[in-house]
Amino acid sequence: MKYNIYADNAATTEMYPEVAEIMRAYFIDDFYNPSALYRQASQIRRQVKQAREAIARQIGAQPEEIYFTSGGSEADNWALKGFVSAHGNDTRILTSQIEHHAVLNTCDYLEQKGHIVTRLPVTHEGIIDQHSYEASLNTVNSPLLISIMLVNNEIGSIQPIQKLASAAKRVDAYFHTDAVQAVGHIPIDVKSLQVDMLSASAHKFHGPKGMGFLYIRQGVEIDSLIHGGAQEYGKRAGTENIAGIVGMAKALEMSCQTMQEDRDYVADVRKTFLHAMKETSLDYMVNEADSNVEGTISLSIKNANGEMIVNRLDLLGIAVATGSACNSRDMELSSVIKALKLPLEYAMGTIRISFGRDNTSEEAVIIAREIARICNFDNK
């Protein structure tokens, strides 16, 4: 039987039809450059201003603290590179072993440039090792930037960012969080979290691809990543992506309006899937923390091959992943699974199912049944 089931929402989400519709006008009728002086341009500037205000409201920020980017990867790069550039060559960076590659690879780059990077271990649940974190803070003798993600993109674990950021403040360190998997899915207030910078990406909450933002707390010194014109308060040059900006604001507003309803619904789909998996004869582990986003499920199946499972499911019309979309073509274990220190016979059989608001409990049962069928057939 051929299905049409998409269960890789951690990779990207389907755009809201309302978002696509509101964006359309800015490709055709309202195409003007907001930097121009004539009347039509001033109307577009007003739309950008309103979008910035709308996004700021959803995360408890001020409009002037929101900077538009081309996505989460640019926001992460800007946060790290811009901070280091502004604070000098002796800046230290503290991060975790399970960050998205937009952070990990940027840290590798900065390390090659002579900066000191510490990569903290995590527990088997994917939570920052608190002892290692505190020890690293206590050795601070130079400017320190901490970059720890709010929600992990492969296993869905939610880090205690408020606790970590509060500890950072005691040693005058700055805190950045990659919230790409969190914004639009769990409640966020940047002031309560006590973060100095936060990255987000629109296509993770039913907005357009190629659009994101970086929250920079007022008073945080950060150099520009892109030089040129005066856009984004002179910090990020380039003619604004008006359609993307307006679409992102609309998508975030819609996601936040239905957030609790969507979370409850996806939690039920998750529960159905895990119950269906228990009814199989498979030996597997669920990689999760006590605090996890509802939609993301990381399964490690004993003596299985994760890539083979994903490919076989794809042939059936079911879309899931082996890990993050940015790493799914690599044959070796992802950095996240390595950091969890799973037994190899389980680790090699790791797949990620990420449910969204459009998935059904019936689809969850089908996915579990087909995973069991594939693995049992392969072991015969």
N, C-alpha and C positions, 0 to 999 in steps of 0.2 A: 504494500500500500504506500502511496506517495502522499505525504502531508505537506502543509505549508505553515510551519510553526517557527516563529522567531523568538528565541530565548537567549539573546545576547545583548540585553539592554545596557549592560555595563560598558559595552563597546560604543554603542550609539543608540539613540532613541528616535522613533518616528516623530516627525514634526507635527505639531498640532495643526489641523487645517486652518484654524483661525490665524495662526502665525503666518502661514504661507500666504494667506489672503491679504493680511495687513502689509506684508513685505512687498507684494506685487506692485503696489502703487509707486514705490520708491525706485523701481527699475524702469518704469515707463513714464508716469506723469510727473512725479515729484523727484526728478533726477538731479536737481540743482546741487551745486557745490556750496556747502554751508559757510565757507570762508568768503564767499563773494558778498558784495555790498547791496545788491538789488533786493527788491521785496520778496521774490520767491525764495531767495537764499535765507533771508531772515526767518521765514516760516519753517524752513528745514532746521535751522539752528534751534528754533523753539522745540521741535520734535526731539532733537538730540538731548536738549536740556531736560525735557520731561522724562525721557527714557532713563537718563542718569539718575534723576530723582526717584523714579519708580524702583530701580534696582537697589539704590541705597536704602530705601524703606524696608525692603525685604530682608536685609541683613543687618539692620540697625546702624548703618553708617551715615555719614554726611555725603551729599552729592559730590562735593569737591574731593572726596577720598576715593572715588570710583574712576578708574582709568580703563578705557576700552582697548582690547588687544585682539589679535587674530585667533586666540584660543588659549587653552590651558597651558600648552607647552611654552608659548611665548611669555605668558604671565609668570610661569615658574622660572624661566631663563632670566627674565627681567628682574624679578625679585632677588635672585642670587647674585647675578653678575652686576646689577645696578647697585646693590648694597655694598658689595666688595669694592667696586670702583670708587664709591663715595667715602668709604671708611678706611682705606689704606691697605698696604701690602701685608700687614700683620693680622688681618682679620681671620678669625677661625670660623669654621662651619661645622655644625653638629647636626647630623641627620640620622636616618635609620636605614637598615639593610633592606627594607621592603618598600621603599619609595617608588613612585612611577619613574620611568626612565628619563622623563623630562627633568627630574631632580637629580637622579643618580648620575646620568651622563654629564649634566652640567657640573656636578661636584667633581667628577673625574677630570673634566676640562680645567676647572679652577685649581685642582690639585697639581695638574701638570704645569700650571703657571706659578707654582710655588706656595699656594695657600694650604693651610693645614685643615684636613677634613677628617672628622671622626664619624664612623658609621656604627650606630648603636645596634646591638642585637635585640631580638624580640623573643617573647615566650612562644611556646608551641601553639598558642592561640593567636599569635600575630600582634601582641601588645608590647609596647616599648618596655624593656627591662628597666624597672625603676631604679634599681641599685646602680646600674651602669650610667643611667641618666644623671642621677644626683652626683656621682663621682666625677663625671665629666664637667658638670657645672662648677664643682668646687675647685677645679684646676684652672679656672679662667684667669688669665692675666693680660688679655688683649681683647679688642672688640669681637663680640661673638654673635653670629647669626645662627639660629636654630631653625631647621626646616623639617617639619614632621607632618605627614598627611593626616587629614581628619578621618577619612574613610579609605580603606585599602581597596584598590581596583580589582584585585584578584580574589580575595577571600571575604571582603566586606566588613572587616573588623573596624570598630570605631575607637579611635585613640582618645584618651582622657586629656584632650587638648587644653581645657581650662586649667586643670591641675598642672600640666607641664608648663604652660605659659606663665602661670602664677609663680612657679619656682624660678623660671627664667628671669622674671622681673626682679627677684631678690638679688641677682648678681648683675643687674643692668644689661642683660642680654636682650636681643631683639628676636621676635618669633614670627616665622612665616609658616603658613599651613596651606598645602595643596588640598583644596576642598572641591576638586572637580567632581568626585563621586558623591559629594554631600549636598552641595547647593541645589535647592529645589526638591530634595528628598528628605532631609531632616531639618528641624528648626535651627536657624543660625542667627546669632547676635554677636557681632565682632567685638562689641564692648564687653559682653559677658565672658566671651572666650579669652579676652585679653591678648588677642593677636595683633601684631603690627602690620602684617600683610596677609592677604588671602587670595588664592587663585581660583578661577571658575571658568567653565566652558559651556557654551549655550547648548550644544548638541547632546549633552548628557541629560538635559531636562526639557526635551522636546522642542528645542530651538534650532536655529540654523548652524551648520558646520562653518568653521572658519571665523568664529566669533566668540570672544570671551572677555573677561575683565580681571583686573588686578586691583584689589582694595589696598590702599596705602594709607595708614593712619597719619593724620596731620602731625607734622613735626618729625616724621621719619625721613632721614636724608637718603635719597637714592638717585643715582645718575640715570640719564636717559639711555635706553637701549637703541633707539632709532633717532637720529638727528636729522633736522630739516626745518619744517615749518613750525608754527606755534600751536598746533593741535594738542589736545589733552593737556592743557595748562603748560604748554611748552615742553612736555616730558616725553611725548610719543608722537613723532612727526608722521605725516601722511594723511591724505584726504580720507575722511571718515567713511566707513562702510555703513551708510545710513540704513539701508534695508536690514542689515545684520543687527545693528544697534537696536532699532525699533522692534525687530522680531525677537531678539533676546529678552528685552524688557517685557514684552507681552507673554513670552513663554514662561518667564520666571514668575510673573504675577499669577498666571493660570496654575502653574505647578504648586505654588504656595497656597492658593485658594483651596485646592483639593488634596493637599498634602496628607492630612490625617486619614481621610477617606481612602486615598490610594495606598497608604501604608498598611491600613487594616486589611484592605482587599488583597494586596500582594502577600501579606503575612499568611492569609488563609491558603493562597495558592502554594506558598512555600511548605506549609504544614501538610497539605495534600501530597505534594511531591515526596517529602521525607517519609510520610506514612507508606506511600507506594513503594519506596525504596526498601523499607523494612520488610516488606512482604516478598522481596526477592531473596534469592539464595546467595547474593553477592557479599563478599567480605570487603567492607569499605570504611573509610573514615570521613567525617564531615569536618572540614577545617573552618572553625569559627570561634569567635570569642563570646563572652557573656553578653557583650554589647555589640550587635551586628546590624547592618542594614538588612531590611526584610528580603529584598529581591535577590541578593547575590549568594549563591551556594557553591562552595568549592568541595568537590568530591575527589577522594583519592581511593581508587579501586585496586585491591591487591592483585598482583600478577597480571595487570592489564596494561594496555598502551593507550595513553590519553589521545595522542594524535590519531591513532587508528579508530578510536571510538568517535571522535569528532568527524572524521572523514566518512565513516559508515552512516552516522546520523545525517550528515549532509546529503548522502545519496538517497535517504528516505525523505528529504525535505525538511529536516529539523536542524536549525542553526544554533549551535552552542560553541564554546571556545575551550582551548586548552589552558589559557591564561589571559593576560591582557591582550587586546587587539594589536598593540605595538610589538608584542613579543611572540605572537602565536605561530610565526613561521620558523622559529628557532627549534631545532630538534632537542636541545638540551633543556634541563630543568630551568624554570624561571628563577630569578633571584629571590622572589617571595617564597616559593616552595623550598628552595635551598635553605633559606633563613629559618624556616619552621623546623628543620632537621627531622623530616619525616623518614621513616624506614624506606629504603630505596624501592622495595617491592610494592609499596603503596604510592610513593612519590611519582613513579613513572606512569601511573594510571590516573593522573589528576586532570580533571576537566572542570570548567566553570559554567554553571547555568545561571543566568541572571534574568529573572522575571520582571515584567513591568505591568502597567495598568491594563494593557490589552491582552495579556495572557489569561487563560482560563484554567480551572482545576482539571478539566478534561484533558487539556494539553499537558498538564503536569503529570498526570497518570500515564499518558502515552509516552512521554519522554522517559520516565522511569522504566516502563515495560520494555521499550526498545533498547535502552542501555543494558538491561539484564539479558535480553535476547542476544545482543551483539557479543557481550562478554562470555555468556555461557556457550555460545556457538564457537567462539574463538578458543575456548579451553577444551573443547572436545577433541 
